[in-house]
Amino acid sequence: MKPTPPARITAPGSAAPGSAADSGWWARALCLHPAADPTWWEHDGPGHPDGKKAVTWCAACPAKAVCLADAERFERPQKSGERTGIRGGLGVRERAALYRLKDEADKARAAAQDTGAAA
């Protein structure tokens, strides 16, 4: 049985190819390979034996970056909640940490712009 795409991917044809909103990336994802077990991606992180298999497949996947960007597009604004499994080669905790780092960088960039505008 082949895995189904994440429930919250963007509708086909609604975004530029290769963008985070492009749902065509799913057709290029290695997790659709017949030898891939869809349950590998269900685990919370690469510490689980099946999660390690998923991360290994993700490392070689041509859709890895877009998959991660697609996950971020839905997960980052939530701060918590519907983060599950391996996406773009990262587990739940790894993605949460990545989003925190990006949020901190965004705040620092905004503060630098405010300081520059005030000077």
Sequence and secondary structure as in RCSB ss.txt:
>XXXX:A:sequence
MKPTPPARITAPGSAAPGSAADSGWWARALCLHPAADPTWWEHDGPGHPDGKKAVTWCAACPAKAVCLADAERFE
RPQKSGERTGIRGGLGVRERAALYRLKDEADKARAAAQDTGAAA
>XXXX:A:secstr
      TT   TTSS TTSTT GGGGGG GGGSTTS GGGGGSSSTTSHHHHHHHHHHHT TTHHHHHHHHHHHH
GGGSSSS  S BTTB HHHHHHHHHHHHHHHHHHHHHHHHHHH 
